[in-house]
Amino acid sequence: MGKLYVIPTPIGNLEDITFRAIRLLKEVDAVLAEDTRTTKNLFAKYEIENKLIAYHLNNEHKVVARIVEEIQNGLNYGLVSDAGTPGISDPGFLLVRECIKEGIEVDCLPGATAFVPALVNSGFPTEKFIYEGFLPHKKGRQTRLQKIADEERTVVFYESPHRIMKALAQLKELISEDRQIAVCREISKKFEETVRGNATELIAHFESNPIKGEFVVVVSGK
């Protein structure tokens, strides 16, 4: 029987990858990639020549059974997402669950994920925290934000550049003025930035500065 390797990849700077991850990406029989075009850039950087197979939210339910069967027949697969650790707000959970059900060994390497550096860099307490992933776009969004407003632990969530101002405006309505927020964007990339303050201050900042990149929002506890 083969094995599934869950392999984190850099969230920005391509140097943020482990030696073991590079070795395994070269050694496995094939690599399942959320976007093969993105993964090809990483492969080019480290001279990795291996078979890439598209595995993403739109096809995972269709192909998961076949992949599991191939691993059972002796193939070793690597699983990567566009950036960070597969399964953390990225495809991966379904395949890992099905492999475990079938008695297939799953090895998840330690590595990059965006919410950890954002949490640590916020300066807020880190001994207990809540990770919310991406908030719903519409249905259920207000309910999730209300839970964040009532939470006594530090809360971390992801937001797109198209909705970051909406999220800050909603937080302004729900949380007290003394609650602090850290907004991190472009982590480990050239224009990495962390802005700290209350909701009003952050709204003012992003009204006068470009809103680009992926955002991680960290909210201090109530």
C-alpha positions as CSV (number, residue, x, y, z in Angstrom):
1,M,0.0,0.0,0.0
2,G,1.2,3.5,-0.8
3,K,1.0,6.6,1.3
4,L,-0.4,10.1,1.2
5,Y,1.9,13.0,2.0
6,V,0.2,16.4,2.8
7,I,2.9,18.9,1.9
8,P,2.7,22.6,2.9
9,T,4.0,25.1,0.3
10,P,5.1,28.7,0.7
11,I,2.4,31.3,1.1
12,G,4.6,34.0,-0.4
13,N,8.4,33.8,-0.4
14,L,9.3,30.5,-2.3
15,E,12.2,30.0,0.2
16,D,9.7,29.2,2.9
17,I,9.7,25.5,2.3
18,T,11.5,22.6,4.1
19,F,14.2,20.4,2.6
20,R,12.0,17.4,3.3
21,A,9.1,18.9,1.4
22,I,11.3,19.4,-1.7
23,R,12.6,15.9,-1.4
24,L,9.2,14.3,-1.2
25,L,7.8,16.4,-4.1
26,K,10.6,14.8,-6.2
27,E,10.2,11.3,-4.8
28,V,6.4,10.7,-4.8
29,D,4.8,9.0,-7.8
30,A,2.6,12.1,-8.5
31,V,1.6,15.4,-6.9
32,L,-2.0,16.5,-6.5
33,A,-2.2,20.3,-6.9
34,E,-5.0,22.8,-6.4
35,D,-3.7,24.8,-9.3
36,T,-1.1,23.1,-11.5
37,R,0.0,26.4,-12.9
38,T,0.9,27.8,-9.5
39,T,2.7,24.6,-8.5
40,K,4.7,24.7,-11.7
41,N,6.3,27.9,-10.5
42,L,7.5,26.2,-7.3
43,F,8.7,23.2,-9.3
44,A,10.7,25.4,-11.6
45,K,12.4,27.1,-8.6
46,Y,13.6,23.8,-7.1
47,E,14.0,21.9,-10.4
48,I,11.3,19.4,-9.5
49,E,10.2,17.2,-12.4
50,N,7.2,15.2,-11.4
51,K,3.7,14.5,-12.6
52,L,1.1,17.1,-11.6
53,I,-2.6,16.2,-11.3
54,A,-5.3,18.8,-10.8
55,Y,-7.1,18.3,-7.4
56,H,-9.4,21.1,-6.4
57,L,-12.8,21.9,-4.9
58,N,-14.6,21.5,-8.2
59,N,-13.3,17.9,-8.9
60,E,-12.3,16.4,-5.6
61,H,-15.6,14.5,-5.1
62,K,-15.2,13.0,-8.6
63,V,-11.6,11.8,-8.3
64,V,-11.1,11.0,-4.6
65,A,-12.2,7.3,-5.0
66,R,-9.8,6.8,-7.8
67,I,-6.9,8.4,-6.0
68,V,-7.6,6.3,-2.9
69,E,-7.6,3.1,-5.0
70,E,-4.3,4.0,-6.6
71,I,-2.7,4.6,-3.2
72,Q,-4.1,1.3,-2.1
73,N,-2.4,-0.3,-5.1
74,G,1.0,1.1,-4.1
75,L,1.3,4.6,-5.4
76,N,2.6,7.4,-3.2
77,Y,0.9,10.7,-3.7
78,G,1.9,14.2,-2.5
79,L,-0.9,16.8,-1.9
80,V,-0.4,20.5,-2.2
81,S,-2.6,23.6,-2.4
82,D,-1.8,26.9,-4.0
83,A,-0.1,28.1,-0.8
84,G,0.1,27.0,2.8
85,T,-1.1,23.7,4.3
86,P,-3.8,21.7,2.4
87,G,-7.0,21.2,4.4
88,I,-6.6,24.6,6.1
89,S,-9.2,26.6,4.1
90,D,-8.0,24.7,1.1
91,P,-8.9,21.3,-0.5
92,G,-7.5,18.3,1.4
93,F,-9.9,17.3,4.1
94,L,-11.9,15.0,2.0
95,L,-9.0,13.0,0.7
96,V,-7.3,12.8,4.1
97,R,-10.6,11.5,5.6
98,E,-11.1,8.9,2.9
99,C,-7.5,7.7,3.2
100,I,-7.9,7.3,7.0
101,K,-11.2,5.3,6.5
102,E,-9.3,2.9,4.2
103,G,-6.4,2.4,6.5
104,I,-4.0,4.4,4.3
105,E,-1.1,6.1,6.2
106,V,-1.3,9.9,6.0
107,D,1.8,12.0,6.8
108,C,1.2,15.7,7.1
109,L,4.5,17.7,7.1
110,P,4.8,20.8,9.3
111,G,5.1,24.0,7.3
112,A,3.6,27.3,6.2
113,T,0.1,28.5,6.9
114,A,-1.0,32.1,6.9
115,F,-2.9,32.4,10.2
116,V,0.1,31.4,12.5
117,P,2.5,34.3,11.6
118,A,-0.5,36.7,11.6
119,L,-1.6,35.6,15.1
120,V,1.9,35.8,16.5
121,N,2.6,39.2,14.9
122,S,-0.7,40.7,16.2
123,G,0.7,40.9,19.7
124,F,-2.6,39.5,21.1
125,P,-2.7,36.6,23.5
126,T,-1.9,33.3,21.7
127,E,-2.3,30.6,24.4
128,K,-5.9,30.2,23.4
129,F,-7.4,31.4,20.1
130,I,-10.2,30.6,17.6
131,Y,-9.6,30.1,13.9
132,E,-12.7,30.9,11.7
133,G,-11.3,30.4,8.2
134,F,-13.1,32.4,5.6
135,L,-16.4,34.1,6.7
136,P,-19.5,33.4,4.7
137,H,-20.1,35.9,1.9
138,K,-23.8,36.4,2.7
139,K,-25.8,33.8,4.5
140,G,-24.6,33.3,8.1
141,R,-22.0,36.0,7.9
142,Q,-23.7,38.3,10.5
143,T,-24.1,35.3,12.9
144,R,-20.4,34.4,12.6
145,L,-19.4,38.1,13.2
146,Q,-21.6,38.3,16.3
147,K,-19.8,35.2,17.7
148,I,-16.5,36.9,17.0
149,A,-17.8,40.0,18.9
150,D,-18.7,37.9,21.9
151,E,-15.6,35.8,21.9
152,E,-13.2,36.2,24.9
153,R,-10.3,34.5,23.1
154,T,-8.3,35.9,20.2
155,V,-10.0,35.3,16.9
156,V,-8.4,34.8,13.5
157,F,-10.1,34.8,10.1
158,Y,-9.3,35.2,6.4
159,E,-10.8,37.8,4.2
160,S,-10.5,38.8,0.5
161,P,-9.5,42.3,-0.7
162,H,-13.0,42.7,-2.0
163,R,-14.6,42.3,1.4
164,I,-12.0,43.6,3.9
165,M,-13.7,47.0,4.2
166,K,-17.1,45.4,4.7
167,A,-15.7,43.2,7.4
168,L,-14.1,46.1,9.3
169,A,-17.3,48.1,9.0
170,Q,-19.3,45.2,10.4
171,L,-16.8,44.7,13.3
172,K,-17.0,48.4,14.1
173,E,-20.8,48.0,14.6
174,L,-20.4,44.9,16.8
175,I,-17.4,45.4,19.0
176,S,-16.3,48.1,21.5
177,E,-13.9,50.8,20.4
178,D,-11.2,49.5,22.7
179,R,-11.1,46.1,21.0
180,Q,-7.9,45.9,19.0
181,I,-7.6,44.4,15.5
182,A,-4.5,43.5,13.5
183,V,-4.8,43.2,9.7
184,C,-2.0,41.3,8.0
185,R,-1.7,41.1,4.2
186,E,0.8,39.7,1.7
187,I,2.5,37.6,4.4
188,S,6.1,36.8,3.5
189,K,5.8,38.7,0.2
190,K,7.5,41.9,-0.9
191,F,4.8,44.2,0.3
192,E,3.9,42.5,3.5
193,E,2.1,44.7,6.0
194,T,0.6,44.5,9.4
195,V,-1.7,47.3,10.5
196,R,-2.9,47.5,14.1
197,G,-5.6,49.6,15.8
198,N,-9.3,49.7,16.4
199,A,-11.9,49.2,13.7
200,T,-12.2,53.0,13.0
201,E,-8.5,53.5,12.7
202,L,-8.1,50.5,10.3
203,I,-11.0,51.7,8.1
204,A,-9.3,55.1,7.8
205,H,-6.0,53.4,6.9
206,F,-7.4,51.3,4.1
207,E,-9.5,54.2,2.8
208,S,-6.2,56.0,2.0
209,N,-4.0,53.0,1.0
210,P,-4.3,50.4,-1.7
211,I,-6.2,47.3,-0.8
212,K,-4.3,44.4,-2.5
213,G,-3.4,40.8,-1.6
214,E,-4.9,38.3,0.7
215,F,-5.8,39.4,4.3
216,V,-5.7,37.8,7.7
217,V,-7.7,39.5,10.4
218,V,-6.9,39.0,14.1
219,V,-9.3,40.4,16.6
220,S,-8.5,40.7,20.3
221,G,-10.7,38.9,22.8
222,K,-13.7,40.6,24.5
